[in-house]
Amino acid sequence: MTKADLVEEVVRVSNVSKKHAEIIVNTVFSSIVDALQHDDKIELRGFGSFRVRRRRSRQGRNPKTGDRVEVPEKRIPYFKPGKELKDLINHQDDDTPSEDNQTATPTGGEAPAYVDPESNS
Amino acid sequence: MIKADIINKVAEEAKITKVKAVEAVEAVFDAMKGAMQRGERIELRGFGVFQVKPRKKGIGRNPRTGREVRIPPGKTIRFKPGKNLRSLS
């Protein structure tokens, strides 16, 4: 699946022109990129969350010469699939996972340990 | 940021009503979910690639009892950031 397929899907579902659908799809992803660049996290219920993980600087070695080099700190975008998505890819035959409420947590079930309280606002 | 923020942005950029924007944004994520459910790879230029990968069966241990429990093989999603996301520092 590529962006073109998403554009087509938007045209089909929400009955807009192709031009509009392109703007829509591009805006969805550029706003996610924007947020991550500002160190913000994005939580999409049922889909998953995007956040930035920091990788500390470390000593590395140039594999060719064996020289020590300092590998600088990095910020890596990270995607964590949400519960609904995880259930979807693991139970292909079952479109509507019914056990949603059994493990309910105050925040709705997506990995409570990592959910920031303010993310619900 | 949550879905509502994306919807607002989309309504503004595409100059469509919020109701329409909700529909469109849901369509995007629903289509992506559908693709991943079918095990398809999603490649979005500049943004990144989502790939469904099988996970090996593993043996876990209940930390309280020490009893071994089998973890069934499942699938997981790997997201590989693309060009626009690689320069975050």
Backbone of each chain as ProteinMPNN parsed JSONL, in Angstrom:
{"seq_chain_A": "MTKADLVEEVVRVSNVSKKHAEIIVNTVFSSIVDALQHDDKIELRGFGSFRVRRRRSRQGRNPKTGDRVEVPEKRIPYFKPGKELKDLINHQDDDTPSEDNQTATPTGGEAPAYVDPESNS", "coords_chain_A": {"N_chain_A": [[0.849, -1.2, 0.0], [0.487, 2.191, -0.829], [0.905, 5.785, -0.712], [-0.757, 6.686, -2.719], [-2.803, 4.789, -2.761], [-4.032, 5.334, -0.362], [-4.978, 7.878, -0.861], [-6.857, 7.326, -2.841], [-8.636, 5.831, -1.366], [-9.599, 7.727, 0.424], [-10.915, 9.407, -1.354], [-12.93, 7.676, -2.172], [-14.32, 7.046, 0.247], [-14.94, 9.548, 1.553], [-15.84, 11.095, -0.435], [-14.582, 13.259, -1.822], [-12.688, 15.469, -4.0], [-9.886, 14.302, -5.977], [-7.716, 15.918, -5.717], [-8.233, 17.256, -3.306], [-8.207, 15.046, -1.619], [-5.556, 14.344, -1.768], [-4.329, 16.514, -0.516], [-5.408, 16.165, 2.0], [-4.381, 13.625, 2.829], [-1.641, 14.166, 2.755], [-1.506, 16.176, 4.686], [-2.205, 14.824, 7.009], [0.062, 13.172, 7.451], [2.147, 15.01, 7.434], [1.542, 16.539, 9.625], [1.998, 14.786, 11.664], [4.753, 14.389, 11.398], [5.605, 16.99, 11.941], [4.809, 17.287, 14.646], [6.416, 15.357, 15.867], [8.88, 16.427, 15.336], [8.829, 18.514, 17.033], [9.173, 17.29, 19.355], [6.904, 16.291, 20.37], [4.35, 13.949, 21.251], [2.227, 11.615, 19.525], [-0.947, 10.385, 19.81], [-3.063, 7.952, 18.698], [-6.076, 6.75, 19.021], [-6.857, 3.338, 18.977], [-5.191, 2.916, 16.89], [-2.385, 3.543, 17.294], [0.658, 4.842, 18.741], [2.919, 7.524, 18.166], [6.14, 8.364, 19.08], [9.069, 10.103, 20.273], [12.157, 8.664, 20.723], [14.999, 8.829, 22.709], [18.336, 8.327, 21.954], [21.182, 7.723, 23.671], [24.441, 9.279, 23.478], [27.301, 7.474, 22.449], [30.354, 5.519, 22.689], [31.753, 4.552, 19.728], [33.16, 2.455, 17.177], [35.17, 2.903, 14.358], [34.692, 0.63, 11.954], [36.48, -0.044, 9.98], [39.008, 1.101, 10.46], [39.319, 0.834, 13.145], [39.425, 2.927, 14.84], [38.433, 4.86, 17.659], [35.311, 6.392, 17.853], [33.106, 9.044, 18.616], [29.779, 8.501, 18.947], [27.139, 10.525, 18.299], [24.37, 11.753, 20.326], [21.084, 10.642, 19.538], [17.855, 11.199, 18.158], [15.167, 9.214, 17.79], [12.357, 8.384, 15.902], [9.54, 6.543, 17.004], [7.238, 3.96, 16.665], [4.411, 2.707, 18.217], [2.237, 0.107, 18.11], [-1.271, 0.225, 18.752], [-3.673, -1.334, 20.974], [-5.962, -2.252, 19.633], [-5.064, -2.443, 17.012], [-3.017, -4.297, 17.269], [-4.515, -6.512, 17.988], [-5.958, -6.808, 15.652], [-4.011, -7.549, 13.706], [-3.283, -9.944, 14.678], [-5.471, -11.577, 14.856], [-6.758, -12.448, 12.267], [-9.155, -13.435, 11.34], [-11.094, -12.374, 12.833], [-12.941, -9.638, 12.988], [-13.932, -7.87, 14.86], [-12.609, -7.461, 17.726], [-13.536, -8.791, 20.767], [-12.737, -8.74, 23.33], [-12.114, -6.337, 24.35], [-12.857, -4.909, 26.678], [-12.095, -6.31, 28.852], [-9.522, -6.02, 29.813], [-9.567, -3.486, 30.627], [-8.364, -0.274, 31.373], [-7.852, 2.756, 33.235], [-7.126, 4.518, 31.211], [-7.956, 3.441, 28.887], [-6.728, 1.249, 27.75], [-4.371, 1.063, 26.206], [-1.387, 0.033, 26.726], [-0.901, 0.892, 29.624], [1.25, 1.553, 31.314], [2.878, 3.259, 29.982], [1.428, 5.399, 29.295], [0.844, 8.738, 29.244], [-0.668, 10.851, 31.574], [-1.608, 13.338, 30.706], [-2.057, 13.005, 28.088], [-4.595, 12.447, 27.354], [-6.065, 14.653, 27.094]], "CA_chain_A": [[0.0, 0.0, 0.0], [1.256, 3.431, -0.889], [0.103, 6.985, -0.462], [-1.785, 6.766, -3.764], [-3.93, 3.955, -2.346], [-4.724, 6.047, 0.706], [-5.697, 8.971, -1.515], [-8.009, 6.713, -3.491], [-9.567, 5.414, -0.321], [-10.239, 8.939, 0.934], [-11.854, 9.825, -2.401], [-14.059, 6.751, -2.154], [-15.098, 7.106, 1.493], [-15.519, 10.828, 1.946], [-16.451, 11.76, -1.573], [-13.95, 14.541, -2.147], [-11.91, 15.362, -5.231], [-8.583, 13.689, -5.789], [-6.836, 16.99, -5.262], [-8.502, 17.405, -1.88], [-7.767, 13.844, -0.903], [-4.104, 14.418, -1.679], [-4.017, 17.471, 0.546], [-5.78, 15.552, 3.275], [-3.422, 12.583, 3.209], [-0.357, 14.803, 3.052], [-1.602, 16.913, 5.94], [-2.181, 13.851, 8.109], [1.415, 12.72, 7.77], [3.05, 16.115, 7.755], [1.301, 17.013, 10.995], [2.681, 13.849, 12.564], [6.174, 14.722, 11.323], [5.744, 18.257, 12.672], [4.707, 17.059, 16.085], [7.602, 14.626, 16.323], [10.02, 17.327, 15.296], [8.747, 19.363, 18.22], [9.288, 16.414, 20.512], [5.561, 15.992, 20.865], [3.941, 12.592, 20.875], [0.927, 11.556, 18.87], [-1.665, 9.18, 20.2], [-4.228, 7.741, 17.86], [-6.862, 5.655, 19.599], [-7.152, 2.217, 18.104], [-4.143, 2.743, 15.889], [-1.104, 3.435, 17.968], [1.22, 6.135, 19.085], [4.249, 7.851, 17.682], [6.878, 9.241, 19.97], [10.492, 10.208, 19.992], [13.021, 8.039, 21.717], [16.326, 9.401, 22.7], [19.436, 7.379, 22.093], [22.314, 8.461, 24.217], [25.692, 9.206, 22.731], [28.107, 6.337, 22.901], [31.621, 5.32, 22.002], [31.693, 3.531, 18.703], [34.453, 2.29, 16.522], [35.179, 2.81, 12.908], [34.993, -0.78, 11.735], [37.583, -0.24, 9.04], [40.301, 1.47, 11.022], [39.399, 0.521, 14.568], [39.482, 4.157, 15.64], [37.287, 5.196, 18.483], [34.592, 7.602, 17.46], [31.989, 9.381, 19.479], [28.513, 8.514, 18.221], [26.359, 11.536, 19.013], [23.009, 11.454, 20.745], [20.149, 10.651, 18.422], [16.435, 11.101, 18.485], [14.603, 8.26, 16.839], [10.913, 8.232, 16.0], [9.183, 5.193, 17.359], [5.796, 3.718, 16.575], [3.952, 1.589, 19.02], [0.864, -0.203, 17.72], [-2.251, 0.193, 19.83], [-4.234, -2.644, 21.274], [-6.884, -2.667, 18.579], [-4.264, -2.806, 15.838], [-2.336, -5.553, 17.593], [-5.519, -7.571, 17.894], [-6.3, -6.969, 14.238], [-3.019, -8.286, 12.929], [-3.103, -11.281, 15.225], [-6.678, -12.393, 14.653], [-7.232, -12.014, 10.953], [-10.51, -13.883, 11.052], [-12.028, -11.73, 13.745], [-12.895, -8.203, 12.728], [-14.273, -7.064, 16.021], [-12.118, -8.074, 18.947], [-14.576, -8.576, 21.762], [-12.189, -8.721, 24.691], [-11.622, -4.986, 24.594], [-13.109, -4.323, 27.985], [-11.618, -7.142, 29.952], [-8.287, -5.5, 30.374], [-9.743, -2.034, 30.628], [-7.625, 0.525, 32.334], [-8.412, 4.114, 33.226], [-6.827, 5.277, 30.004], [-8.562, 2.831, 27.723], [-6.161, -0.033, 27.423], [-3.145, 1.001, 25.418], [-0.148, 0.021, 27.497], [-1.058, 1.907, 30.645], [2.478, 1.969, 31.972], [3.56, 4.301, 29.229], [0.511, 6.452, 28.902], [0.972, 9.966, 29.994], [-2.016, 11.304, 31.937], [-2.047, 14.527, 29.964], [-2.286, 12.67, 26.681], [-6.016, 12.277, 27.066], [-6.739, 15.946, 27.001]], "C_chain_A": [[0.878, 1.242, 0.0], [0.322, 4.612, -0.65], [-1.034, 7.098, -1.479], [-3.021, 5.948, -3.395], [-4.742, 4.639, -1.252], [-5.562, 7.181, 0.125], [-6.984, 8.44, -2.155], [-9.089, 6.352, -2.484], [-10.324, 6.624, 0.255], [-11.266, 9.456, -0.078], [-13.124, 8.983, -2.321], [-14.948, 6.974, -0.924], [-15.723, 8.473, 1.717], [-15.903, 11.692, 0.758], [-15.897, 13.156, -1.836], [-13.156, 14.356, -3.441], [-10.542, 14.758, -4.921], [-7.586, 14.708, -5.222], [-6.983, 17.193, -3.743], [-7.956, 16.234, -1.084], [-6.249, 13.845, -0.741], [-3.674, 15.361, -0.567], [-4.286, 16.849, 1.91], [-4.735, 14.54, 3.738], [-2.072, 13.203, 3.558], [-0.38, 15.533, 4.384], [-1.547, 15.966, 7.136], [-0.736, 13.517, 8.473], [2.366, 13.87, 8.078], [2.787, 16.645, 9.16], [1.924, 16.065, 12.014], [4.184, 14.148, 12.584], [6.462, 15.996, 12.126], [5.773, 18.048, 14.169], [5.96, 16.363, 16.606], [8.827, 15.529, 16.32], [10.01, 18.296, 16.477], [8.746, 18.534, 19.489], [7.943, 16.091, 21.144], [5.249, 14.546, 20.511], [2.533, 12.62, 20.312], [0.248, 10.259, 19.283], [-2.936, 9.068, 19.392], [-4.962, 6.507, 18.369], [-7.14, 4.563, 18.576], [-6.063, 1.947, 17.088], [-2.776, 2.554, 16.548], [-0.568, 4.804, 18.321], [2.614, 6.276, 18.489], [4.919, 8.695, 18.747], [8.352, 9.209, 19.638], [11.258, 9.532, 21.112], [14.412, 8.601, 21.575], [17.353, 8.275, 22.799], [20.66, 8.138, 22.552], [23.558, 8.323, 23.349], [26.511, 8.045, 23.298], [29.424, 6.314, 22.151], [31.426, 4.242, 20.953], [33.081, 3.348, 18.121], [34.256, 2.29, 15.016], [35.586, 1.384, 12.572], [36.187, -1.013, 10.807], [38.938, 0.022, 9.7], [40.444, 1.107, 12.49], [39.488, 1.752, 15.452], [38.238, 4.326, 16.484], [36.61, 6.44, 17.929], [33.439, 7.802, 18.426], [30.728, 9.368, 18.617], [27.58, 9.468, 18.971], [24.972, 11.04, 19.414], [22.073, 11.543, 19.549], [18.73, 10.646, 18.938], [15.76, 10.297, 17.395], [13.091, 8.206, 16.996], [10.552, 6.766, 16.205], [7.677, 5.041, 17.279], [5.434, 2.513, 17.414], [2.508, 1.295, 18.655], [-0.059, -0.247, 18.935], [-2.88, -1.186, 19.951], [-5.121, -3.149, 20.131], [-6.124, -3.154, 17.345], [-3.537, -4.124, 16.068], [-3.303, -6.717, 17.471], [-5.866, -7.858, 16.445], [-5.285, -7.827, 13.501], [-2.822, -9.698, 13.457], [-4.333, -12.175, 15.137], [-7.319, -11.987, 13.346], [-8.693, -12.348, 10.704], [-11.551, -13.131, 11.863], [-11.934, -10.213, 13.607], [-13.145, -7.344, 13.953], [-13.824, -7.762, 17.297], [-13.058, -7.76, 20.113], [-14.007, -8.419, 23.162], [-11.676, -7.339, 25.103], [-11.757, -4.508, 26.032], [-12.548, -5.127, 29.15], [-10.365, -6.593, 30.602], [-8.349, -3.981, 30.483], [-8.942, -1.364, 31.737], [-8.212, 1.929, 32.286], [-8.182, 4.866, 31.923], [-7.329, 4.591, 28.748], [-7.822, 1.633, 27.171], [-4.884, -0.061, 26.611], [-1.926, 1.146, 26.314], [-0.116, 1.084, 28.582], [0.251, 2.425, 31.238], [3.141, 3.132, 31.261], [2.663, 5.469, 28.873], [0.641, 7.64, 29.832], [-0.423, 10.475, 30.335], [-2.503, 12.463, 31.083], [-2.404, 14.214, 28.51], [-3.757, 12.523, 26.339], [-6.728, 13.583, 26.796], [-6.948, 16.355, 25.565]], "O_chain_A": [[1.87, 1.33, 0.725], [-0.877, 4.452, -0.419], [-2.132, 7.547, -1.149], [-4.148, 6.355, -3.677], [-5.969, 4.542, -1.214], [-6.693, 7.42, 0.548], [-8.054, 9.035, -2.021], [-10.282, 6.543, -2.719], [-11.52, 6.55, 0.534], [-12.355, 9.89, 0.3], [-14.239, 9.501, -2.39], [-16.169, 7.078, -1.039], [-16.908, 8.563, 2.037], [-16.246, 12.864, 0.911], [-16.649, 14.108, -2.046], [-12.974, 13.235, -3.916], [-10.106, 14.71, -3.771], [-6.747, 14.394, -4.377], [-5.998, 17.289, -3.011], [-7.337, 16.398, -0.033], [-5.721, 13.408, 0.281], [-2.778, 15.054, 0.219], [-3.498, 16.991, 2.845], [-4.265, 14.584, 4.875], [-1.436, 12.812, 4.538], [0.601, 15.516, 5.127], [-0.919, 16.27, 8.15], [-0.351, 13.568, 9.642], [3.283, 13.724, 8.887], [3.7, 17.146, 9.816], [2.331, 16.488, 13.096], [4.809, 14.16, 13.645], [7.429, 16.066, 12.885], [6.645, 18.562, 14.87], [6.498, 16.729, 17.651], [9.7, 15.417, 17.182], [11.049, 18.829, 16.867], [8.369, 19.01, 20.56], [7.863, 15.673, 22.3], [5.824, 13.99, 19.575], [1.752, 13.53, 20.589], [0.804, 9.173, 19.122], [-3.778, 9.966, 19.396], [-4.523, 5.374, 18.17], [-7.595, 4.828, 17.463], [-6.015, 0.871, 16.492], [-2.115, 1.531, 16.37], [-1.273, 5.806, 18.207], [3.364, 5.312, 18.334], [4.321, 9.642, 19.259], [8.816, 8.4, 18.835], [11.033, 9.797, 22.293], [14.922, 8.816, 20.475], [17.232, 7.383, 23.639], [21.111, 9.078, 21.897], [23.7, 7.367, 22.587], [26.407, 7.699, 24.475], [29.598, 6.981, 21.131], [30.981, 3.138, 21.266], [34.041, 4.004, 18.526], [33.288, 1.739, 14.492], [36.706, 0.972, 12.872], [36.823, -2.066, 10.856], [39.889, -0.739, 9.518], [41.553, 1.075, 13.022], [39.611, 1.64, 16.672], [37.132, 3.977, 16.07], [37.271, 7.419, 17.581], [32.881, 6.85, 18.972], [30.622, 10.137, 17.662], [27.268, 9.245, 20.14], [24.479, 10.036, 18.899], [22.235, 12.389, 18.67], [18.449, 10.145, 20.027], [15.786, 10.668, 16.221], [12.592, 8.003, 18.103], [11.185, 5.87, 15.646], [6.93, 5.89, 17.766], [6.058, 1.454, 17.334], [1.636, 2.139, 18.864], [0.332, -0.702, 20.01], [-2.642, -2.075, 19.134], [-5.041, -4.307, 19.723], [-6.497, -4.146, 16.72], [-3.454, -4.963, 15.171], [-2.967, -7.769, 16.928], [-6.047, -9.013, 16.057], [-5.658, -8.731, 12.753], [-2.262, -10.551, 12.769], [-4.241, -13.389, 15.323], [-8.313, -11.261, 13.33], [-9.387, -11.651, 9.963], [-12.749, -13.242, 11.605], [-10.969, -9.592, 14.054], [-12.632, -6.23, 14.064], [-14.566, -8.555, 17.878], [-13.335, -6.595, 20.401], [-14.718, -8.01, 24.08], [-10.917, -7.193, 26.061], [-10.894, -3.797, 26.546], [-12.535, -4.666, 30.292], [-10.186, -6.699, 31.815], [-7.33, -3.291, 30.439], [-8.869, -1.842, 32.869], [-8.989, 2.247, 31.385], [-8.959, 5.752, 31.57], [-7.144, 5.112, 27.648], [-8.272, 1.048, 26.185], [-4.359, -1.143, 26.351], [-1.494, 2.258, 26.617], [0.615, 2.068, 28.471], [0.35, 3.592, 31.617], [3.882, 3.902, 31.873], [3.097, 6.419, 28.222], [0.552, 7.52, 31.054], [-1.284, 10.525, 29.456], [-3.691, 12.552, 30.773], [-2.975, 15.043, 27.801], [-4.125, 12.48, 25.165], [-7.865, 13.601, 26.323], [-7.504, 17.421, 25.302]]}, "seq_chain_B": "MIKADIINKVAEEAKITKVKAVEAVEAVFDAMKGAMQRGERIELRGFGVFQVKPRKKGIGRNPRTGREVRIPPGKTIRFKPGKNLRSLS", "coords_chain_B": {"N_chain_B": [[-0.36, 15.262, 20.985], [-3.427, 14.463, 19.469], [-5.91, 12.547, 17.626], [-7.922, 14.398, 17.077], [-6.541, 16.808, 16.806], [-5.158, 16.425, 14.453], [-7.312, 16.213, 12.748], [-8.403, 18.805, 12.884], [-6.324, 20.24, 11.71], [-6.358, 19.145, 9.155], [-8.911, 19.923, 8.252], [-8.545, 22.617, 8.112], [-6.38, 22.956, 6.291], [-7.316, 21.694, 3.955], [-9.571, 23.025, 3.535], [-12.16, 22.086, 4.263], [-15.209, 20.917, 5.818], [-15.398, 20.164, 9.345], [-16.705, 17.82, 9.898], [-16.456, 16.435, 7.525], [-13.703, 16.227, 7.489], [-13.223, 14.563, 9.661], [-14.279, 12.191, 8.714], [-12.565, 11.721, 6.542], [-10.021, 11.519, 7.732], [-10.399, 9.336, 9.391], [-10.802, 7.479, 7.413], [-8.263, 7.287, 6.306], [-6.72, 6.129, 8.405], [-8.185, 3.83, 8.866], [-7.903, 2.517, 6.434], [-5.204, 2.005, 6.514], [-5.074, 0.319, 8.707], [-6.535, -1.816, 7.723], [-4.859, -2.693, 5.664], [-2.635, -3.531, 7.102], [-3.778, -5.544, 8.54], [-4.191, -7.379, 6.555], [-1.66, -8.114, 6.26], [-0.107, -6.574, 4.711], [2.442, -4.404, 3.455], [3.064, -1.029, 4.175], [3.973, 1.713, 2.44], [5.082, 4.875, 2.738], [6.118, 7.549, 1.144], [8.763, 9.472, 2.293], [7.698, 9.567, 4.829], [7.668, 6.985, 6.074], [7.914, 3.388, 6.548], [5.589, 0.889, 7.195], [5.568, -2.321, 8.461], [4.406, -5.608, 8.659], [5.493, -7.982, 10.838], [6.404, -11.315, 11.567], [6.502, -12.801, 14.799], [8.659, -14.72, 16.76], [7.826, -17.735, 18.475], [7.938, -17.822, 21.96], [9.443, -18.574, 25.161], [8.2, -17.637, 28.091], [8.357, -16.501, 31.492], [6.526, -16.783, 34.358], [6.926, -14.333, 36.614], [6.324, -14.454, 39.295], [5.712, -17.078, 40.117], [7.605, -18.536, 38.853], [7.034, -20.374, 37.025], [7.05, -21.783, 33.779], [5.698, -20.216, 30.962], [4.101, -20.477, 27.857], [4.621, -18.326, 25.207], [2.607, -17.421, 22.649], [3.319, -17.518, 19.103], [3.277, -14.481, 17.431], [2.277, -11.549, 15.633], [3.873, -8.534, 14.797], [4.238, -4.981, 14.441], [6.489, -3.249, 12.543], [7.941, -0.124, 12.359], [9.62, 1.778, 10.107], [11.284, 4.66, 10.067], [11.097, 7.26, 7.61], [12.687, 9.485, 5.241], [11.92, 12.163, 5.931], [11.663, 11.969, 8.602], [14.001, 11.291, 9.619], [15.791, 13.16, 10.372], [15.729, 14.234, 13.136], [17.143, 15.404, 15.162]], "CA_chain_B": [[-1.284, 15.471, 19.884], [-4.341, 13.352, 19.257], [-6.548, 12.537, 16.316], [-8.683, 15.641, 16.906], [-5.629, 17.856, 16.333], [-4.907, 16.147, 13.037], [-8.558, 16.537, 12.04], [-8.469, 20.271, 12.775], [-5.326, 20.656, 10.728], [-6.825, 18.722, 7.838], [-10.049, 20.777, 7.897], [-8.002, 23.935, 7.809], [-5.55, 22.905, 5.08], [-8.07, 21.29, 2.768], [-10.75, 23.878, 3.518], [-13.379, 21.283, 4.289], [-15.843, 20.977, 7.143], [-14.824, 19.265, 10.327], [-17.373, 16.522, 9.737], [-15.802, 15.822, 6.366], [-12.325, 15.926, 7.869], [-13.275, 13.385, 10.529], [-14.506, 11.066, 7.807], [-11.372, 11.495, 5.728], [-8.901, 11.061, 8.561], [-10.722, 7.959, 9.786], [-10.601, 6.64, 6.224], [-6.822, 7.056, 6.171], [-6.217, 5.159, 9.386], [-8.878, 2.554, 8.651], [-7.282, 1.86, 5.286], [-3.899, 1.499, 6.956], [-5.328, -0.836, 9.569], [-6.947, -2.914, 6.852], [-3.682, -3.195, 4.966], [-1.784, -4.268, 8.041], [-4.494, -6.769, 8.882], [-3.936, -8.322, 5.467], [-0.232, -8.405, 6.26], [0.534, -5.762, 3.672], [3.419, -3.402, 3.833], [2.612, 0.306, 3.792], [5.145, 2.54, 2.185], [4.692, 6.271, 2.572], [7.3, 8.333, 0.79], [9.155, 10.547, 3.185], [7.245, 9.346, 6.201], [8.24, 5.741, 6.562], [7.342, 2.126, 6.108], [5.049, 0.006, 8.221], [5.674, -3.679, 7.991], [3.954, -6.607, 9.615], [6.533, -8.999, 10.949], [6.071, -12.397, 12.495], [7.357, -12.876, 15.974], [8.89, -16.11, 17.14], [7.244, -18.251, 19.702], [8.947, -17.695, 22.996], [9.097, -19.105, 26.464], [8.286, -16.62, 29.115], [8.286, -17.07, 32.811], [5.747, -16.013, 35.311], [7.952, -13.929, 37.564], [5.96, -14.742, 40.684], [5.763, -18.497, 40.434], [8.739, -19.167, 38.205], [6.527, -21.368, 36.094], [7.203, -21.387, 32.384], [4.481, -20.078, 30.165], [4.437, -20.361, 26.451], [4.11, -17.14, 24.539], [2.31, -17.872, 21.283], [3.918, -16.68, 18.07], [2.316, -13.476, 16.996], [2.829, -10.63, 14.656], [4.058, -7.199, 15.324], [4.433, -4.003, 13.383], [7.728, -2.497, 12.621], [7.883, 1.13, 11.619], [10.941, 2.292, 9.79], [11.095, 6.064, 9.683], [11.618, 7.663, 6.315], [13.601, 10.617, 5.118], [11.491, 13.363, 6.664], [11.684, 11.725, 10.043], [15.303, 10.821, 10.047], [16.599, 14.254, 10.903], [14.974, 14.812, 14.243], [17.967, 15.94, 16.237]], "C_chain_B": [[-2.173, 14.245, 19.711], [-5.052, 13.516, 17.911], [-7.285, 13.85, 16.032], [-7.799, 16.773, 16.372], [-5.324, 17.676, 14.85], [-6.134, 16.544, 12.215], [-8.694, 18.055, 11.846], [-7.533, 20.791, 11.694], [-5.797, 20.338, 9.304], [-7.971, 19.617, 7.357], [-9.555, 22.133, 7.41], [-7.262, 23.931, 6.46], [-6.371, 22.627, 3.823], [-9.334, 22.123, 2.602], [-12.032, 23.048, 3.379], [-13.973, 21.363, 5.694], [-15.194, 19.947, 8.051], [-15.415, 17.86, 10.186], [-16.704, 15.725, 8.612], [-14.376, 15.382, 6.735], [-12.259, 14.696, 8.762], [-13.36, 12.13, 9.661], [-13.223, 10.695, 7.056], [-10.222, 10.941, 6.548], [-9.145, 9.626, 9.033], [-10.468, 7.014, 8.611], [-9.126, 6.311, 6.048], [-6.359, 5.962, 7.132], [-6.915, 3.807, 9.254], [-8.248, 1.782, 7.495], [-5.931, 1.268, 5.681], [-4.071, 0.266, 7.828], [-5.687, -2.057, 8.728], [-5.755, -3.545, 6.147], [-2.813, -4.033, 5.896], [-2.441, -5.57, 8.457], [-4.273, -7.837, 7.807], [-2.447, -8.677, 5.366], [0.545, -7.602, 5.239], [1.5, -4.761, 4.268], [2.895, -2.038, 3.37], [3.83, 1.201, 3.634], [4.707, 3.964, 1.89], [5.933, 7.112, 2.381], [7.567, 9.454, 1.786], [8.801, 10.283, 4.628], [7.856, 8.078, 6.782], [7.5, 4.528, 6.049], [6.816, 1.364, 7.319], [5.079, -1.408, 7.664], [5.194, -4.632, 9.067], [4.985, -7.721, 9.66], [6.105, -10.081, 11.923], [7.032, -12.395, 13.679], [7.472, -14.338, 16.374], [8.103, -16.48, 18.389], [8.319, -18.182, 20.784], [8.519, -18.37, 24.271], [9.294, -18.012, 27.488], [8.195, -17.28, 30.469], [7.419, -16.173, 33.671], [6.691, -15.619, 36.442], [7.599, -14.288, 39.011], [6.145, -16.214, 41.014], [6.975, -19.188, 39.825], [8.323, -20.213, 37.194], [6.721, -20.87, 34.654], [5.851, -21.245, 31.72], [4.882, -19.904, 28.72], [3.833, -19.076, 25.886], [3.847, -17.51, 23.087], [2.97, -16.956, 20.257], [2.874, -15.686, 17.584], [2.939, -12.636, 15.915], [2.96, -9.272, 15.302], [4.297, -6.245, 14.165], [5.733, -3.272, 13.598], [7.564, -1.239, 11.777], [9.302, 1.605, 11.38], [10.783, 3.719, 9.302], [11.745, 6.401, 8.354], [12.416, 8.954, 6.401], [13.208, 11.821, 5.98], [11.547, 13.194, 8.173], [13.069, 11.371, 10.538], [16.134, 11.928, 10.686], [15.874, 14.952, 12.044], [15.84, 15.583, 15.223], [18.051, 17.454, 16.234]], "O_chain_B": [[-1.699, 13.113, 19.803], [-4.829, 14.476, 17.174], [-7.278, 14.35, 14.907], [-8.255, 17.6, 15.581], [-5.244, 18.644, 14.094], [-6.016, 17.129, 11.138], [-9.058, 18.519, 10.765], [-7.889, 21.649, 10.885], [-5.655, 21.145, 8.386], [-8.0, 20.023, 6.195], [-10.067, 22.706, 6.448], [-7.493, 24.789, 5.608], [-6.157, 23.233, 2.774], [-10.08, 21.945, 1.639], [-12.86, 23.285, 2.5], [-13.321, 21.819, 6.633], [-14.542, 19.003, 7.603], [-14.72, 16.855, 10.334], [-16.433, 14.53, 8.734], [-13.917, 14.31, 6.341], [-11.346, 13.88, 8.635], [-12.626, 11.159, 9.849], [-12.854, 9.526, 6.952], [-9.531, 10.014, 6.123], [-8.226, 8.807, 9.071], [-9.984, 5.897, 8.791], [-8.775, 5.189, 5.683], [-5.699, 5.002, 6.735], [-6.31, 2.764, 9.501], [-8.079, 0.565, 7.559], [-5.562, 0.178, 5.243], [-3.323, -0.704, 7.711], [-5.218, -3.168, 8.975], [-5.651, -4.767, 6.044], [-2.323, -5.1, 5.523], [-1.767, -6.572, 8.697], [-4.18, -9.029, 8.102], [-2.037, -9.444, 4.494], [1.699, -7.902, 4.936], [1.38, -4.343, 5.42], [2.339, -1.928, 2.277], [4.604, 1.41, 4.569], [4.032, 4.218, 0.892], [6.695, 7.359, 3.316], [6.694, 10.274, 2.074], [9.503, 10.714, 5.543], [8.48, 8.1, 7.844], [6.587, 4.627, 5.229], [7.504, 1.217, 8.329], [4.663, -1.652, 6.532], [5.532, -4.483, 10.242], [5.307, -8.326, 8.637], [5.52, -9.8, 12.969], [8.203, -12.036, 13.562], [6.498, -15.089, 16.329], [7.773, -15.639, 19.226], [9.488, -18.463, 20.519], [7.346, -18.703, 24.438], [10.404, -17.531, 27.716], [7.98, -18.488, 30.57], [7.581, -14.953, 33.692], [7.201, -16.486, 37.152], [8.488, -14.41, 39.853], [6.674, -16.557, 42.071], [7.334, -20.294, 40.23], [9.167, -20.864, 36.578], [6.572, -19.682, 34.369], [4.965, -22.078, 31.909], [5.883, -19.26, 28.408], [2.65, -18.798, 26.086], [4.776, -17.876, 22.367], [3.159, -15.765, 20.507], [1.718, -16.044, 17.358], [3.985, -12.968, 15.359], [2.235, -8.928, 16.236], [4.531, -6.675, 13.035], [6.026, -2.756, 14.676], [7.109, -1.291, 10.635], [10.078, 1.807, 12.314], [10.21, 3.957, 8.239], [12.813, 5.887, 8.02], [12.763, 9.434, 7.48], [14.042, 12.416, 6.662], [11.485, 14.169, 8.922], [13.282, 11.176, 11.735], [17.065, 11.66, 11.447], [15.461, 16.106, 11.929], [15.317, 16.343, 16.038], [18.716, 18.038, 17.089]]}, "name": "protein", "num_of_chains": 2, "seq": "MTKADLVEEVVRVSNVSKKHAEIIVNTVFSSIVDALQHDDKIELRGFGSFRVRRRRSRQGRNPKTGDRVEVPEKRIPYFKPGKELKDLINHQDDDTPSEDNQTATPTGGEAPAYVDPESNSMIKADIINKVAEEAKITKVKAVEAVEAVFDAMKGAMQRGERIELRGFGVFQVKPRKKGIGRNPRTGREVRIPPGKTIRFKPGKNLRSLS"}
